[in-house]
Every structure is written in C-alpha cells, then in structure tokens.
Amino acid sequence: MSTPEQSLLGKPAPYIDQYDASLLFPLSRAPKREELGLAGTLPFFGADLWTAFELSWLTPRGKPQVAIAHVTVPCETPNIVESKSFKLYLNSFTNTRFNSPDEVQGRIRADVSEAAWRGAPSQSSVGVKILMPEMFDREPVHELDGLSLDRLDIECTDYTPAPHLLSAAFDEKPVDEVLTSNLLKSNCLVTGQPDWGSVQISYAGPQIEQGGLLRYLVSFRNHNEFHEQCVERIFMDIWQRCRPVKLTVYARYTRRGGLDINPLRTSHPKALPANVRTARQ
C-alpha cells in the first residue's frame, strides 16, 4: 500500500510535459478512516469536487489550448489521488497533441478513475467536465450560504482537533439550520504547509451550541491531515457528539498548484452542489 511519505510531496520533481498517466499517485483512504472507527459500510455519502485551473494541451497542428476541468471523485473510492501527483499529471498534457477536448476529458476520466478505484473488486468512473474559454464567463463566484459562525466573539485556545468542544441541546426542540465559517485551516499531512478553507455545516436535530462549534473548527488550525480526511473527521465528530438526524459537511479549500479540493460528506443521499468557487478560491 502506498503511503503519503512515498509520494512526491515536499520533494523536487521534474516537469514532464508529455502525457504520462503513471504520474498519478493513489493513497488509500482506509488508514485515516480506521482512526475514525470506520469499517465496512460508510455512515456517509458524498464526493470530492476538484477544480483544475491549469490545464493545457496542443491541437493536432500544435496550437495550445487552455481549459478548466471539474473532476468529481466519489467518496466510495478506496483511494484519493495525491494532489501534487494530480498537478504533475495534468502538466504532462502541456506538450501532448490531442484531437479534441473530448479526447482530453476521456483520458482524464479513465486515468483518474483507475487510480481512485485501484485495488477495488469492481470499478466505476469519476466525473469529468472540461470548460473551454468561451465558457469561462459562466463560472460564478459565490460564498457558502448559511449563518456565519464567524460573527461570534469567542476565545480560542485549542489548535488541534478538540471534539469535546462540541455539544447540543438534546432536551430542547430540534432545529434545521445551515452554519458556515471561513476560519477553517489545517496543514498538509506531509509537508506541514497551510491549507485554508471555508466550511458549511447543514443539519437537522438537536441544536448545536454555536460557540463550541466554532471553537472546534478553529481547533484544526495546527492539525496535519489532507482535506478529505479533515472533512470526514469533522463529520464524524459532529455526528457522534451532537447526534443530528441529518448532517452535511462541505468544505471549499483555496487552490494550491492550480487545484482546489472541495470534499462533501452527507448522512443522506442528495444531489451534489454545483462546483462553484468562493472569492478566496
């Protein structure tokens, strides 16, 4: 099984500008899920929504093309794709000739699907959408909807995950609300470099104490974990501590290396949101 330390994160890497699918580096989701006590059937649904802003290739006549790619990786895949390897993989398209954007889309779908599902008894496909420049104007910027927790004037003292800060009013009337924060920050599991994000928490059930929830989100500030792992940790801590009937946790992280990663985990099947970037992305 590949480990994060075996990836090219934090290491010098050559710039390969000819298509090379072997650059994709899958990492098993299992070890971090085992830390959370997850085995067998997952208690959530969802996906990781990627946006690739630095995608370019050549036409058969050698003319460069540029595009944005949206890639959707289901959370049921046994692997995530390590982000630096994804960037290096996309860079390998730069001086490679393709017949059409459809061919590029098909290649990305096949290669990322293989990496994400590698080792699984059966495989499915990831979603890939290619946006050419004439479609760029249709890409909106919108902040996460909901009541901002950041309005609260609180004291914060915990900077590693502190689930004990979470509580809910179990003896009061249940609520249905959407809460947001722009104060989510964690660090890369391997390099320790900062990852900045915004988070939206939608739930129905006992009302979550908002000050404690904000302190809990701030407590990720010095925590080293990948985006996908942080969101699953947040989901499971709220699910177990606050016992909502329904819960969705959606985070949008700022881009690094031309890529942003936006994991969503939800307790109930629902349509995925449109992959709309926030102002910081």
Secondary structure, DSSP 4 states (H G I P E B T S, - for coil): ---GGGSSTTS------S--GGG--EEESHHHHHHTT--SS-S-EEEEEEEEEEEEEE-TTS-EEEEEEEEEEETTSSEEEPHHHHHHHHHTTTT-B-S-HHHHHHHHHHHHHHHHHTT-SS----EEEEE-GGGGGG--B-PPPSEEGGGS-------S--GGG--EETTS--EEEEEEEEEEEEE-TTT--EEEEEEEEEEEESEEPHHHHHHHHHTTTT-B--HHHHHHHHHHHHHHHH--SEEEEEEEEPPBTTEEEEEEEESS--PPPP--B-TT-
